[in-house]
Amino acid sequence: MTAIAAQLEHEYPDFDGHWGVNVVPLRQQISGDSVRSADLVRRRSFVLLIACANVSSLLLARAASRET
């Protein structure tokens, strides 16, 4: 990429040549450096899901006990 940038700078000298090139793997571009934070969000979401399931089962048990 540096060679291509140098060639373009040579072909178009009037254009501002202070540009750089940064090549990043696609996986890193998509996920960024926040892989750990995404994993943390996934864990917290799972814990919240378990807590909601527990509360809903308690509410169902309470409603069932009131019926009888």
C-alpha positions as CSV (number, residue, x, y, z in Angstrom):
1,M,0.0,0.0,0.0
2,T,2.9,2.3,0.7
3,A,4.2,1.7,-2.8
4,I,0.8,2.5,-4.4
5,A,0.6,5.7,-2.3
6,A,4.1,6.7,-3.4
7,Q,3.2,6.1,-7.0
8,L,0.0,8.1,-6.8
9,E,1.9,10.9,-5.1
10,H,4.4,10.9,-8.0
11,E,1.6,10.8,-10.7
12,Y,-0.4,13.6,-9.1
13,P,2.1,16.1,-7.6
14,D,-0.4,18.9,-7.3
15,F,-2.6,16.8,-4.9
16,D,-1.8,17.1,-1.2
17,G,0.6,14.2,-0.7
18,H,0.5,14.1,3.1
19,W,-1.9,11.1,3.2
20,G,-1.1,7.8,4.9
21,V,-2.3,4.3,4.5
22,N,-3.3,2.0,7.4
23,V,-4.2,-1.6,6.6
24,V,-6.2,-3.4,9.2
25,P,-7.5,-7.0,9.2
26,L,-11.3,-7.2,8.5
27,R,-12.0,-9.0,11.8
28,Q,-10.3,-6.2,13.8
29,Q,-12.1,-3.6,11.8
30,I,-15.5,-5.1,12.5
31,S,-15.0,-5.9,16.2
32,G,-12.4,-3.2,17.0
33,D,-10.5,-3.5,20.2
34,S,-13.7,-3.9,22.1
35,V,-13.7,-7.7,22.0
36,R,-13.3,-7.9,25.8
37,S,-16.0,-5.3,26.4
38,A,-18.4,-7.2,24.1
39,D,-17.7,-10.4,26.0
40,L,-18.4,-8.5,29.2
41,V,-21.7,-7.2,27.9
42,R,-22.6,-10.8,26.8
43,R,-21.9,-12.1,30.3
44,R,-23.9,-9.4,31.9
45,S,-26.8,-9.9,29.6
46,F,-26.8,-13.6,30.4
47,V,-26.9,-12.9,34.1
48,L,-29.8,-10.4,33.6
49,L,-31.6,-13.1,31.6
50,I,-31.3,-15.6,34.4
51,A,-32.5,-13.0,37.0
52,C,-35.5,-12.2,34.8
53,A,-36.3,-15.9,34.5
54,N,-36.1,-16.3,38.3
55,V,-38.4,-13.3,39.0
56,S,-40.9,-14.5,36.4
57,S,-41.0,-18.0,37.9
58,L,-41.5,-16.5,41.4
59,L,-44.4,-14.4,40.1
60,L,-45.9,-17.5,38.4
61,A,-45.6,-19.5,41.6
62,R,-47.2,-16.7,43.6
63,A,-50.1,-16.4,41.2
64,A,-50.6,-20.2,41.3
65,S,-50.7,-20.2,45.1
66,R,-53.3,-17.5,45.1
67,E,-55.6,-19.6,42.8
68,T,-55.9,-22.5,45.2
